[in-house]
Amino acid sequence: MSSGKTETLGLNQWQLSDAFLMEEMNADNRKVDAVVAGLRSKAEFVKLKRIAPMNGGIPQIDLMVSDVDFSQWQMVLLDVNLTVESYVRVNQSTQGYYSLAGSTGGNSGGSAYAYKRARLVFMPMLGLGDIVNIFSFGRNFSVGSNEYVKYSELTSINMLTTNGANYLAGCELTLWG
């Protein structure tokens, strides 16, 4: 019989002098199996938000995220499918620095260049003091952060066209957690 238990799952811990019981090992295997099954059920991303403006002719698309608790997610994805190249901002901020997909650099004015199709990865559990960090995959790979906005204060993700043109019908932003 084991003389100790692990702190988290209560798995058996044996000393050399302990008798080894198959029942204890089988019980441990059932505990581990149940935890793995629970993790697998949460491994898939869940659609949190989707916006697809039906009408074109708009210069900006705002995805409102004030009701999303970013602290509940290790990773949040934003799939971007736009009809024109765009700048990305958070909370309409003109401060900060982002360097996102399609760009070889950033814009110190707080917006960043994003190509028509990209995946933005927000990593709230990265442990960098709650500041908004974004990894972007699209035409290029890049990393950005905005030291002026924290996840707990994030209310909107804003897409603005780069050349003053309007978005056409068919744009879509999908947020996954």
N, C-alpha and C positions, 0 to 999 in steps of 0.2 A: 504494500500500500504506500502511495506517495506521501512524503512528509511536508510537501509545500504546494502552493498554487501560484500561478502567474497573476499579476495584478489586474490586467485588463479582461481577459477571458476566463480566468479561473482554471487554466489548464494545469494538469498535474506536473509537478516537478519532483524528481526522484533524487535521492542521495544514493551513494553506492551501497549503503546498508539497507535501503528500502526494498521491500518485496515488490516485484513488478507484476501488476494485475492487468490482464487483457481487457477487463471491463473498463478500467480507467482510460486506457488507450482508445478504446472504441468510443467512450463518452467524449474524449478530447476531439476525436475525428468528427463526431457529429456537431460539436460546437464550431469547429473551423469550417465545416461544410456549410453550416447555416450562415455564418458571417460572409463567406464567399458568395453564396447565393444572393444575399442582401446587397452586396456590392455590385454584382452583375446586374441586378434589377435597376440600379441607379447609374450604371455606366453609360447608358444612352442619354443623349442630349434631349432636353424637353424644350419645345417651342415656347418662349416667354412672350414674345411680341412679334407682330408682323404689320408692316404698313406698305400698302401698294396704292398710291393715289390713282384713282380712276381717270382723272383728267390731267392732261398735260398743261403746259403753259405756266408752270410755277417755277420761281427761281430758287426755292429752298425747300428741303424736306426735313422735317423735325420728327425724330422718334422720341416720344416722351417716355422716360424711364424712371420717374420719381417713385413709382409704385413697385419697382424691382429692388429687392433686397440683395445687393451684390455680395454681402457677407455670407450668404447661404451657398455660394458657388465658388468652387476652386477656379473655374474657368467659364467665361461667358464669350460666346462667339457672335459676331455680327456679320451676316452674309449680305454683301452689297451688290446689287445689280441695278446699275443706273444707265441712262441713255446718253449722258455726256460726262466728261471728266469733271471731277469735283474736289472741293476743299472739305475737310472734315473738321468740325469744331465740337466741343462739349460745352453745354450750358451757355451757348452763344458767346463763349469766352473769346476775347481777342488777346489774351495773355497766354503765355506758355509756349511750348514747342512740340510739334508732332512731325514726324517724318514717316509718312505712310506709303502704301503701295503706289507704284507708278512714278515715284519720285527718287531723285538722287540726292535730295536734301530736304530741308524743312523750311518753315517760314516762321521767323521769330515773332510774327504778329499773332500767333496762337492758332492758326489754321494750318492744315497740311494738305498736300496734293494727294488725291486718291484716284486711281484709275477706275474705269467704268465697272469692272468686276473685281471684287477683292473679298477677302475674309479678314476681319479684324478680330484679334483675340485679346480680350480683357482678362487680366489675371489678378483678381482681388485678393487672393490668398498668398500672393507672392511674398508678402511680409515687408514691403517697402514703405511702411508708414501710411498706408491707406491711400497714397496718391495714385491717380489714374495712370496706369501703364498699359500701353497698347502694342501688341505685336501685329504686324500686317503681312499678309501673304497675297500676292497678286502678280502684277508684272515684275515687281521686285519684292525682296524681303526687307523689312525695316522694323525698327523699334522706336517707340516714342513714349514720352511721359509728360504730364502737365502738373507741375508742382503747385499750381494754384487751385486745383480742383481735387477733392477727395471723393472716393467712391460713395461715402455716406452723404455727400452733397450733390451727387450726379443726378440731374433732372432731365437732361435732354442730350441727344446726339444729333448734330446738325450737319446736313450735307448742303453745300452751296456750289453752284456751277462755277467753273474756273474763268469762263470768258463772258459772263453776264447773260448767257443764253438761258432759256428755260428748259426744264425737264419735259420730256415727252411722256405720254402714257406708256406704261410698261415698266416703270421703275419699281423696285422692291427692296425693302430692308427687312431682314428676319433676324431676330435676336434669340439665341439659344442658351440655355443654362445647363 
